[in-house]
Amino acid sequence: MRETYEIPQSTAKVLIDAPKEATKAVVLALPGISGGVFSDRYQPLVDAVVASGFAIARLNIWDNEEQVLGMTIDQIQQDIDRAVAFLQGLGYTHIAAVGKSFGGGMVLANTKAAIVAKVLWAPAIGVVDTGGTLGELRTQKLQELRGSLLDITLDRAYLAACHGAVCLIHGTADNSIPFANSQKLQATILDSVLVPIDGADHSYRDKAHEAQVIEHTVAFINASLNPTGKQVEKK
């Protein structure tokens, strides 16, 4: 079953694919900065999640890089929060999130307790011990950011306030966001694991690498949303 919804009080939309058998578990998915979350490039993830018995909600806050650069972090976080509330209103009580690159950074930065697990594909966000820059950059349009996305940083205190187990998946041959960045994140986030994809680039263009990413993603989500191995409560 597939249905597109407009998020109330927002220009964002969400495309939900659900298995035939009703479920209360859903995966919220955000794309990288280039957008295209409704495109076929995310279909392998959709198919794998639905085959596991979970619904997947692809959140379209931006369509392309130009559009997202005109936004602020606050606007994006508000849309994530609205999407979570919308999914709860549809009856989903078990929520995980998957974010690619910039989308992964925004998923990690979200503090909503309703998101119980986060899978981040090469997240484009930095980490420091103290003095993270997220607070001062929240209301600044991303196009005004003079450096890279890694200049948006979270510190230990901020990460301690974030909810949900975290799985970082990162290619060791990533030339866009260094693998070492996810190593630093994993070392800082208490409840986290790092899965290296040997030889993979930033976009997992190799089909074998993509398959590994999706396999690890679904395994972590299944363990987080269904930790006892019992069937998740139906609607």
C-alpha positions as CSV (number, residue, x, y, z in Angstrom):
1,M,0.0,0.0,0.0
2,R,1.3,3.4,-0.9
3,E,-0.1,6.8,0.0
4,T,1.2,10.4,-0.2
5,Y,0.2,12.9,2.5
6,E,0.8,16.6,3.0
7,I,2.2,17.4,6.5
8,P,0.0,19.9,8.3
9,Q,1.4,23.4,8.8
10,S,4.2,22.6,6.4
11,T,5.1,22.4,2.7
12,A,6.7,19.0,3.3
13,K,5.1,15.8,2.1
14,V,5.5,12.2,3.2
15,L,5.2,9.1,1.0
16,I,4.2,6.0,3.0
17,D,4.7,2.4,1.8
18,A,3.2,-0.1,4.2
19,P,3.1,-3.9,4.2
20,K,-0.2,-5.7,3.6
21,E,-0.5,-6.7,7.2
22,A,-1.0,-3.6,9.4
23,T,1.8,-2.5,11.7
24,K,2.4,0.2,14.3
25,A,6.1,0.4,13.3
26,V,7.4,2.9,10.8
27,V,10.7,4.1,9.4
28,L,11.0,7.8,8.7
29,A,13.6,8.4,5.8
30,L,15.4,11.6,4.9
31,P,17.6,12.0,1.8
32,G,20.9,13.7,1.3
33,I,21.2,17.4,0.4
34,S,20.4,16.6,-3.3
35,G,16.9,15.4,-2.3
36,G,15.0,13.0,-4.4
37,V,13.7,10.9,-1.5
38,F,10.6,9.9,-3.6
39,S,12.8,8.7,-6.5
40,D,13.7,5.1,-7.4
41,R,17.1,5.4,-5.8
42,Y,15.5,4.8,-2.4
43,Q,13.3,1.9,-3.7
44,P,15.7,-0.8,-2.5
45,L,15.4,0.6,1.0
46,V,11.7,0.8,0.7
47,D,11.4,-2.8,-0.5
48,A,13.6,-4.1,2.3
49,V,11.8,-2.3,5.1
50,V,8.3,-3.3,3.8
51,A,9.5,-6.9,3.4
52,S,10.5,-6.9,7.1
53,G,7.0,-6.0,8.1
54,F,7.5,-2.3,8.8
55,A,6.0,0.7,7.0
56,I,8.4,3.4,5.6
57,A,7.6,7.1,5.4
58,R,9.9,9.0,3.0
59,L,9.9,12.7,4.1
60,N,10.2,15.2,1.3
61,I,11.2,18.5,3.0
62,W,13.4,19.6,0.0
63,D,13.6,18.6,-3.6
64,N,17.1,19.6,-4.4
65,E,20.3,21.3,-3.1
66,E,19.2,24.8,-4.1
67,Q,16.0,24.5,-2.1
68,V,17.6,23.1,1.0
69,L,20.3,25.8,1.0
70,G,17.5,28.4,1.4
71,M,16.3,26.7,4.5
72,T,17.4,26.9,8.2
73,I,18.1,24.0,10.5
74,D,15.2,25.1,12.7
75,Q,12.8,24.9,9.7
76,I,14.1,21.4,8.9
77,Q,13.8,20.2,12.5
78,Q,10.3,21.6,12.8
79,D,9.3,19.6,9.7
80,I,10.8,16.4,11.2
81,D,8.9,17.0,14.4
82,R,5.7,17.6,12.5
83,A,6.2,14.5,10.5
84,V,6.7,12.4,13.7
85,A,3.5,13.9,15.1
86,F,1.7,13.1,11.9
87,L,2.8,9.5,11.9
88,Q,1.8,9.2,15.5
89,G,-1.6,10.5,14.5
90,L,-1.9,7.8,11.9
91,G,-1.4,5.2,14.7
92,Y,2.3,4.5,14.5
93,T,3.8,4.0,17.9
94,H,7.2,2.5,17.0
95,I,9.3,5.0,15.0
96,A,12.8,4.7,13.7
97,A,14.6,7.0,11.3
98,V,17.1,6.6,8.4
99,G,19.0,9.6,7.1
100,K,21.6,9.9,4.3
101,S,24.5,12.4,4.6
102,F,22.9,15.8,5.4
103,G,19.6,14.0,6.2
104,G,21.6,11.8,8.6
105,G,23.0,14.8,10.3
106,M,19.5,16.3,10.8
107,V,18.2,13.0,12.1
108,L,21.0,12.8,14.6
109,A,20.4,16.4,15.7
110,N,16.7,15.7,16.4
111,T,15.9,15.3,20.0
112,K,12.4,13.8,19.7
113,A,12.0,10.9,22.2
114,A,9.5,9.2,19.8
115,I,12.3,8.2,17.5
116,V,13.7,5.2,19.2
117,A,16.4,4.2,16.7
118,K,18.5,6.2,14.1
119,V,20.4,4.8,11.2
120,L,22.8,7.3,9.7
121,W,24.4,6.8,6.3
122,A,27.6,8.8,6.3
123,P,26.1,11.6,8.3
124,A,27.2,15.1,7.3
125,I,27.5,16.7,10.7
126,G,30.5,17.3,12.9
127,V,31.2,16.6,16.5
128,V,33.2,18.3,19.2
129,D,33.7,17.8,23.0
130,T,32.3,21.2,23.9
131,G,31.0,24.3,22.2
132,G,29.0,22.8,19.4
133,T,27.9,25.3,16.7
134,L,24.4,23.9,16.1
135,G,22.7,26.4,18.4
136,E,24.2,29.5,16.8
137,L,23.6,28.2,13.3
138,R,19.9,27.1,13.8
139,T,18.3,30.2,12.3
140,Q,21.0,30.8,9.6
141,K,20.2,29.8,6.1
142,L,22.4,27.0,5.0
143,Q,23.6,28.9,2.0
144,E,25.2,31.4,4.4
145,L,27.4,28.7,5.9
146,R,30.9,29.6,4.7
147,G,32.5,26.3,5.3
148,S,31.3,22.7,4.9
149,L,28.4,20.9,6.5
150,L,30.9,19.5,9.0
151,D,31.1,23.0,10.5
152,I,27.7,22.3,11.9
153,T,28.8,20.5,15.1
154,L,27.1,18.7,18.0
155,D,28.9,18.4,21.3
156,R,28.8,15.8,24.1
157,A,26.2,17.6,26.1
158,Y,23.8,17.9,23.1
159,L,24.3,14.3,22.1
160,A,23.5,13.2,25.7
161,A,20.1,14.8,25.3
162,C,19.3,13.0,22.1
163,H,17.2,9.9,22.2
164,G,17.4,6.6,20.4
165,A,20.1,4.0,19.7
166,V,22.3,5.0,16.7
167,C,23.8,3.0,13.9
168,L,26.4,4.8,11.8
169,I,27.0,3.2,8.4
170,H,29.9,4.7,6.4
171,G,32.0,3.8,3.4
172,T,35.8,3.6,4.0
173,A,36.5,5.2,0.6
174,D,34.1,8.2,1.1
175,N,35.7,11.3,-0.4
176,S,32.8,13.6,0.6
177,I,32.4,13.0,4.3
178,P,35.5,11.3,5.8
179,F,35.0,7.9,7.4
180,A,36.9,9.3,10.4
181,N,34.0,11.7,11.1
182,S,31.7,8.7,11.9
183,Q,34.5,7.2,14.0
184,K,34.4,10.4,16.1
185,L,30.7,10.4,16.3
186,Q,30.6,6.7,17.4
187,A,33.2,7.4,20.1
188,T,31.1,10.3,21.4
189,I,27.6,8.8,21.2
190,L,27.0,6.5,24.2
191,D,24.5,4.1,22.6
192,S,25.9,3.7,19.1
193,V,27.6,1.3,16.7
194,L,29.7,1.9,13.6
195,V,29.4,-0.3,10.5
196,P,32.2,0.3,8.0
197,I,31.5,-0.6,4.3
198,D,34.9,-1.5,3.0
199,G,35.7,0.4,-0.2
200,A,32.3,2.1,-0.5
201,D,32.0,5.7,-1.7
202,H,29.6,8.4,-0.3
203,S,26.6,7.4,-2.4
204,Y,27.1,3.6,-2.4
205,R,27.0,3.5,-6.1
206,D,28.3,-0.1,-6.2
207,K,25.3,-2.4,-5.9
208,A,27.1,-4.8,-3.6
209,H,27.9,-1.9,-1.3
210,E,24.3,-0.7,-1.4
211,A,23.1,-4.2,-0.5
212,Q,25.3,-4.2,2.5
213,V,24.1,-0.8,3.6
214,I,20.5,-1.9,3.4
215,E,21.1,-5.2,5.1
216,H,22.7,-3.6,8.1
217,T,20.1,-0.8,8.1
218,V,17.1,-3.3,8.3
219,A,18.9,-5.5,10.8
220,F,19.4,-2.6,13.2
221,I,15.9,-1.3,12.7
222,N,14.5,-4.8,13.3
223,A,16.5,-5.2,16.5
224,S,15.5,-1.8,17.7
225,L,11.8,-1.9,16.9
226,N,11.3,-5.5,17.6
227,P,14.0,-6.4,20.2
228,T,12.3,-9.4,21.7
229,G,11.9,-11.1,18.3
230,K,8.2,-11.1,18.8
231,Q,5.8,-9.7,16.3
232,V,5.3,-5.9,16.7
233,E,1.8,-5.1,17.9
234,K,-0.6,-4.6,15.0
235,K,-2.9,-1.7,14.5
